[in-house]
């Protein structure tokens, strides 16, 4: 049976289960996200833009907001 996990208490209540381990893996994976940092002109995504195509520049950005929501710190996953 799958449990709904909305809070740290929900997560703690299934400690030692496969679902707990999977959720912890998802939380760890959420600590980094991709962000496009290319410099685009103001009208780049508008239909009347007639300039050259600009390739995205993807960088990894640390984002700890989800693990913080569940009461964890980065050190908990090291």
N, C-alpha and C positions, 0 to 999 in steps of 0.2 A: 504494500500500500504506500502510495506517495503522500507525503505530508506537505502541506502548504507552509512555506518558510517566508515570513514577513518580518521577523524580528530575531534578535540574537537569542531570545528565550526559545523561540521555535526551533532554531538551529541547535541549541544546546540540548533540547529535549530528544533529539535523534542522534546524539553523539555515539560514535562507534558503529554506525550503519553505513552502508554503501551510499545512500542518499546524502548523508552528512559529508562524506569524503568527496563526492561529486560536487556538492555545493561549495565546499572549501576550494576546490580546484577552479570553479567558476569565479569565485571571489578573487583568487590570486590572479587569474587571467584578466580581470577587470582593472588591474592596477596600471595598465599602460593602454593608451589609445593612440590611434593614428590621427594626425592632423595635417591638413594641407596648408603649407605656409607660403605658397607661391604668391607673387605680387600681381594682382589682377586689376585692370582699369575699372573704374566705377561702373561702366556700362557693359562689362564683359559678358554677363549672362543675359543681356537684353537681345531681343530679336534683331535690332538694327546695328548690332556690333559687326563691323566688317574688318577688324584687325586680324592679326595672326592668332592661331591657336596657341594657348599657353599650357604647357604640361604641368600637372600638379607636382608639388615638391612635398613628399610625405615624410614626416618626422614622428618619432615616438615621443609621446608626452605622458609624463607620469600623472595619473589621476587617482587619488586615494579616496575620493568622495564615497564610493560604494562601500569599501571596507570600513571606513569611519562610521557609516550609517549602521553597520552591524557591530560596532564597538571594537574593531580591530585596529592595529597599527601596522605599518610596514614591517616592523620587526617580528610580528607574529608569523610572517610568511617566509622568513629567512632561514 
